[in-house]
């Protein structure tokens, strides 16, 4: 009795597995037919006008996108010159057919823009009905900035494909940058020589008088001017510093720009010395 029941259960399990497999196969088959049922063959649109190409593609549920324009002595002006995908390719409905349009034979002369500024070259190119292509910049020592150094295609070139000119333009030289070192504790004379050797300039140098050990005192000039009068108040630290003259032996106590800052070549460095 148990054996019979076991066999019945096994048969039911096998039958269920078979039904699941059949359902999966049916679903995959239906999906495949559904996918392939929306596929169409790309029509040939080369040689057609854009409206004609759009109608031929729209009848199959496709879209035509004009991406580029090229000169062509074979295809009349305004007609489709090339297409992607190629004619006969199977694609799904809603696919885009990217095409290039013919400009006909080259009738415009390529101008010479060498030596012109980037703006002047752009105007010269557009005035002739051409397009500005890619623009690259390069730094060349001794070359004036914003000047066309090379062009492609060259002036008066014939048989070109695209109606655009690529330019190479000189760029403004970027000054070298340095990390400002600390000159604190060094004599002003040696610091000045180091700056000159590195291409920097010495700026303002202010000598700060050392603080007096026994407090402020009147200036000799004030006492000698009129001994009968009470002494005038001592000058401020800034006034004392201004009156003191720095010398090559003066020791640097502070600087501007501060140590660790980024500075360009040729920058001016200011010091306070004692």
C-alpha positions as CSV (number, residue, x, y, z in Angstrom):
1,X,0.0,0.0,0.0
2,X,2.8,2.4,0.9
3,X,4.7,1.4,-2.3
4,X,1.7,2.3,-4.4
5,X,1.2,5.6,-2.8
6,X,4.9,6.4,-3.1
7,X,4.8,5.6,-6.9
8,X,1.7,7.9,-7.2
9,X,3.5,10.8,-5.5
10,X,6.6,10.3,-7.7
11,X,4.4,10.4,-10.8
12,X,2.8,13.6,-9.7
13,X,6.1,15.2,-9.1
14,X,7.4,14.2,-12.5
15,X,4.2,15.4,-14.1
16,X,4.6,18.8,-12.4
17,X,8.2,19.1,-13.5
18,X,7.2,18.3,-17.1
19,X,4.5,21.0,-17.0
20,X,6.9,23.6,-15.6
21,X,9.4,22.8,-18.4
22,X,6.7,23.1,-21.0
23,X,5.6,26.4,-19.6
24,X,9.2,27.7,-19.6
25,X,9.8,26.6,-23.2
26,X,6.5,28.2,-24.3
27,X,7.4,31.4,-22.6
28,X,10.8,31.6,-24.2
29,X,9.3,30.8,-27.6
30,X,6.7,33.4,-27.3
31,X,9.3,36.0,-26.2
32,X,11.5,35.1,-29.1
33,X,8.6,35.5,-31.6
34,X,7.7,38.8,-29.9
35,X,11.2,40.1,-30.2
36,X,11.8,39.0,-33.8
37,X,8.3,40.1,-34.7
38,X,9.4,43.8,-34.1
39,X,12.5,43.5,-36.2
40,X,12.7,45.1,-39.6
41,X,15.4,45.5,-42.3
42,X,17.0,48.9,-42.5
43,X,16.2,50.5,-45.9
44,X,18.8,51.9,-48.2
45,X,18.6,55.7,-47.9
46,X,21.9,56.6,-49.7
47,X,21.2,58.9,-52.6
48,X,17.8,60.0,-51.2
49,X,16.9,63.5,-50.0
50,X,16.4,63.8,-46.3
51,X,12.6,63.9,-46.6
52,X,12.6,60.8,-48.8
53,X,14.9,59.0,-46.3
54,X,12.7,60.0,-43.4
55,X,9.6,58.6,-45.1
56,X,11.3,55.4,-46.1
57,X,12.5,54.9,-42.5
58,X,9.2,56.0,-40.9
59,X,7.3,53.3,-42.9
60,X,9.3,50.7,-41.0
61,X,9.1,52.4,-37.6
62,X,12.7,53.8,-37.8
63,X,14.1,57.3,-37.3
64,X,16.6,59.2,-39.5
65,X,19.2,61.4,-37.8
66,X,21.5,63.7,-39.9
67,X,24.7,63.8,-37.9
68,X,27.4,65.2,-40.3
69,X,27.9,66.8,-43.7
70,X,30.8,66.0,-46.1
71,X,32.0,67.1,-49.5
72,X,31.4,64.5,-52.2
73,X,31.9,64.7,-56.0
74,X,29.8,61.6,-56.5
75,X,26.6,62.3,-54.4
76,X,24.7,65.4,-55.4
77,X,24.4,68.2,-52.8
78,X,21.7,67.7,-50.3
79,X,21.4,63.9,-50.8
80,X,22.3,61.2,-48.2
81,X,26.0,60.3,-48.5
82,X,26.3,57.4,-46.0
83,X,24.3,55.6,-43.4
84,X,24.7,53.5,-40.2
85,X,23.5,50.8,-39.9
86,X,23.9,49.6,-43.5
87,X,21.0,48.8,-45.6
88,X,19.5,45.3,-44.9
89,X,20.6,45.2,-41.3
90,X,18.0,43.8,-39.0
91,X,17.1,46.2,-36.2
92,X,14.1,46.7,-33.9
93,X,11.4,49.3,-34.5
94,X,12.3,52.7,-33.1
95,X,15.9,52.3,-34.0
96,X,17.9,55.3,-35.3
97,X,19.5,55.4,-38.7
98,X,22.4,57.9,-38.5
99,X,23.2,59.5,-41.9
100,X,25.7,62.0,-43.4
101,X,24.5,64.5,-45.9
102,X,26.5,65.5,-49.0
103,X,27.6,69.0,-49.6
104,X,28.4,68.3,-53.2
105,X,31.9,69.0,-54.7
106,X,34.2,71.2,-52.7
107,X,33.7,74.8,-54.0
108,X,35.2,76.8,-51.2
109,X,38.9,77.6,-50.8
110,X,40.6,76.7,-47.5
111,X,41.9,80.0,-46.0
112,X,45.3,80.6,-44.5
113,X,44.9,81.5,-40.9
114,X,48.4,80.9,-39.7
115,X,49.6,83.7,-37.5
116,X,46.1,85.0,-36.8
117,X,44.6,85.1,-33.3
118,X,42.2,82.4,-32.4
119,X,39.2,84.8,-32.6
120,X,40.3,86.2,-36.0
121,X,40.8,82.7,-37.4
122,X,37.4,81.6,-36.2
123,X,35.7,84.6,-37.9
124,X,37.7,84.0,-41.1
125,X,36.7,80.3,-41.2
126,X,33.0,81.0,-40.5
127,X,32.9,83.7,-43.1
128,X,33.8,81.2,-45.8
129,X,31.0,78.8,-44.7
130,X,33.3,76.4,-43.0
131,X,33.2,75.1,-39.4
132,X,35.8,75.3,-36.7
133,X,36.9,71.8,-35.8
134,X,39.0,70.7,-32.9
135,X,41.3,73.3,-31.3
136,X,44.4,72.3,-29.4
137,X,46.7,74.6,-27.3
138,X,50.5,74.3,-26.8
139,X,53.0,76.3,-24.9
140,X,56.2,77.2,-26.8
141,X,58.8,79.5,-25.3
142,X,59.3,82.7,-27.2
143,X,55.9,82.4,-29.1
144,X,53.2,85.0,-28.8
145,X,50.2,83.8,-27.0
146,X,46.9,83.2,-28.8
147,X,48.4,82.7,-32.2
148,X,47.6,80.0,-34.8
149,X,50.7,77.8,-35.2
150,X,49.2,75.1,-37.5
151,X,46.0,74.2,-39.3
152,X,44.5,71.1,-40.9
153,X,43.7,71.0,-43.7
154,X,46.4,73.4,-44.9
155,X,45.6,76.5,-46.9
156,X,44.2,76.0,-50.4
157,X,43.9,72.2,-49.9
158,X,41.6,70.4,-52.3
159,X,39.7,67.1,-52.2
160,X,38.9,67.5,-48.5
161,X,36.1,65.5,-46.9
162,X,34.8,67.6,-43.9
163,X,34.0,71.3,-44.2
164,X,36.0,72.1,-41.0
165,X,39.4,73.3,-40.1
166,X,41.4,72.1,-37.0
167,X,43.7,74.6,-35.3
168,X,46.8,74.5,-33.1
169,X,47.1,77.7,-31.1
170,X,49.9,78.9,-28.8
171,X,48.9,79.1,-25.1
172,X,49.9,81.6,-22.5
173,X,52.9,80.3,-20.6
174,X,52.0,79.4,-17.0
175,X,54.7,80.8,-14.6
176,X,56.5,78.2,-12.6
177,X,55.5,78.0,-8.9
178,X,57.7,77.4,-5.9
179,X,57.2,76.7,-2.2
180,X,58.5,79.7,-0.3
181,X,61.3,78.6,2.1
182,X,62.0,80.1,5.5
183,X,64.8,82.8,5.7
184,X,64.4,83.5,9.4
185,X,67.7,83.8,11.2
186,X,69.7,84.4,8.0
187,X,71.7,87.6,7.2
188,X,69.9,89.9,4.7
189,X,72.9,90.0,2.4
190,X,73.0,86.2,1.8
191,X,69.2,86.1,1.6
192,X,69.2,88.8,-1.1
193,X,71.7,86.8,-3.2
194,X,69.6,83.6,-2.9
195,X,66.6,85.5,-4.1
196,X,68.4,86.9,-7.1
197,X,69.8,83.5,-8.0
198,X,66.4,82.0,-7.9
199,X,64.8,84.7,-10.0
200,X,62.9,86.5,-7.2
201,X,63.0,90.2,-6.2
202,X,63.8,91.8,-2.9
203,X,60.9,94.0,-1.8
204,X,60.5,96.3,1.3
205,X,62.9,95.7,4.1
206,X,61.9,97.1,7.5
207,X,64.4,97.1,10.4
208,X,62.9,96.5,13.8
209,X,64.8,98.0,16.7
210,X,65.5,95.5,19.6
211,X,63.4,96.2,22.7
212,X,65.1,98.3,25.4
213,X,66.1,96.4,28.6
214,X,65.3,99.2,31.1
215,X,62.1,100.5,29.5
216,X,61.6,103.4,27.0
217,X,63.8,106.4,27.2
218,X,63.7,109.8,25.5
219,X,65.4,110.2,22.2
220,X,68.8,112.1,22.3
221,X,67.6,114.5,19.6
222,X,64.6,115.5,21.8
223,X,66.8,116.1,24.9
224,X,69.4,118.1,23.0
225,X,66.8,120.3,21.3
226,X,65.6,121.9,24.5
227,X,66.9,120.6,27.8
228,X,64.7,122.9,29.9
229,X,61.5,121.3,28.6
230,X,60.2,118.0,29.7
231,X,61.2,115.2,27.4
232,X,58.8,114.2,24.7
233,X,57.3,110.7,24.7
234,X,59.4,108.0,23.2
235,X,58.7,107.1,19.6
236,X,56.6,104.1,18.9
237,X,58.1,100.8,17.8
238,X,57.1,101.5,14.2
239,X,58.7,104.9,14.2
240,X,61.9,103.4,15.7
241,X,61.9,100.7,13.1
242,X,61.5,103.2,10.3
243,X,64.4,105.3,11.5
244,X,66.7,102.2,11.8
245,X,68.5,101.4,8.5
246,X,68.9,97.7,7.5
247,X,72.3,96.4,6.5
248,X,73.5,93.2,4.8
249,X,74.4,91.9,8.3
250,X,70.8,92.4,9.5
251,X,69.1,89.2,10.6
252,X,65.7,88.2,9.0
253,X,63.0,87.8,11.7
254,X,59.9,87.6,9.4
255,X,59.0,87.5,5.7
256,X,56.1,87.9,3.3
257,X,55.1,85.7,1.6
258,X,55.3,83.4,4.6
259,X,57.2,80.1,4.5
260,X,55.3,77.3,2.9
261,X,53.2,79.5,0.6
262,X,53.1,78.9,-3.2
263,X,54.6,81.8,-5.1
264,X,55.3,82.4,-8.8
265,X,58.7,82.9,-10.3
266,X,59.7,86.5,-10.1
267,X,57.7,87.3,-7.0
268,X,58.7,90.0,-4.6
269,X,59.6,89.0,-1.1
270,X,59.4,91.5,1.8
271,X,61.3,91.2,5.1
272,X,61.5,92.5,8.6
273,X,65.1,92.4,10.0
274,X,66.8,93.2,13.2
